[in-house]
């Protein structure tokens, strides 16, 4: 049976269980099961590689000892084991990051995990289906890596904080352009299910890893933080699938939840698609400087990225159009970005790249810490010939970015080889300052196009209404000050 058939069968079985309600719980259930099975497959490999290897878990909780074989428990006995022993003991595993790092990873992964299934017989059927996949087989593991990504695409939907799956073509292009090297620290401060980190890991492995020692170095390079339990568990499992034995650098927490000034970690490469369109919980904004305080998540992450990059560090960040044209605090953050970093390239993405999760227009900002911005190159990514929009069934392909790659040039010589084209244009920092750091700069090589896209027309209308309201507020302020001044002068005259 193919891996895709196994996964479909598992989903069909879970739908029969009264304890599972919807895709999110199905994904959560599948995640902890996959985690333990993949963990055990990796344990078997480590036992072969190392003499006198000691498992980081009690033997009875290894997948092979409770989930495999004709005599393995089922029904109520299985449920009692899972709910009464497996989960409580793994959540409370006496493992620290120093004394038992692999055990610590398991403890962290299970900290907020939950067994949703209420029918032990159906749970046994799911486990038996998973046992049809051999994770010690390199080919099957590679195939499942692709299938795992498909599971994420199928089951993950947009949340109210702008959470959505980033297409592999986009992550691959971003990683390709920042080109992380062996030994460089690589971070995603909002890593979700680990798509950027997995892509960066593969990039370094395919291009720069030559020896076993190189591979060990690579395993220490990957760093990520994820706020929510389920994506964190999925990310940790994803790292196991890619061969990271001890992914302790994948933290479960909120990257924004400590003062910006207290960050002493500096990283060389950041690739991320931080949540946007949402707001952080009360108090988080107090971790940031007074003049750039906001509760908007994307704005906070952009400040954090500028702060934690080391001099010479490189970043590629997905951000919405709202960041480009936004005013107020956004203006101050963009000023900070251009003063502390060389914001050398903004790739403007077309509609539908993140369909069906969101229709928000997005951009990829590429910048290097340590030198102020002198010029910004804009590149408007066109649809391929014959394509009017992307969709879930017809997503963007990596090959489309070849025109950007061919045009890109080298930052070491100031991108001297770049030329203006129908898609590419350059704007100097003086012009950016005159525009009050409004980076929403249209392609000068394209004439006015009449747009009939309802979603974009509504977006433009909303922006116009916001601008009009902003002007009204300014006029009210001017009028109020004038009246206050007149009243004050009147009182002085009477005195």
Secondary structure, 3 states (H helix, E strand, C coil): CCHHHHHHHHHHHHHCCCCCCCHHHHHHHHHHHHHHHHHHHHHHHHHHHCCCCCCCCCHHHCHHHHCCCCCCCCHHHHHHHHHHHHHHHHHCCCCCCCCCHHHHHHHHHCCCCCCCCCCHHHHHHHHHHHCCCCCCCHHHHHHHHHHHHHHHHHHCCCCCCCCCCCCHHHHHHHHHHHCCCCCCCEEECCCCCCHHHHHHHHHHHHHHCCCHHHHHHHHHHEEEEECCHHHHHHHHHHHHHCCCCCCCCEEECCCCCCCHHHCCCCEEEEEECCCCCCECCCCHHHHCCHHHCCCEHHHHHHHHHHHHEEEEEEEEEEEEHHHHHCCCHHHHHHHHHHHHEEEEEEEECCCCCCCCCCCCCEEEEEEEECCCCCEEEEEECCCCCCCCCCCCCCCCCHHHHHHHHHHHCCHHHCCCCCCCCCCEEEEEHHHHHHCCCCCCCCCCCCCCCCCCCHHHHHHHHHHHHHHHHHHHHHHHHHHHHHHHHHHHHHHHHHC
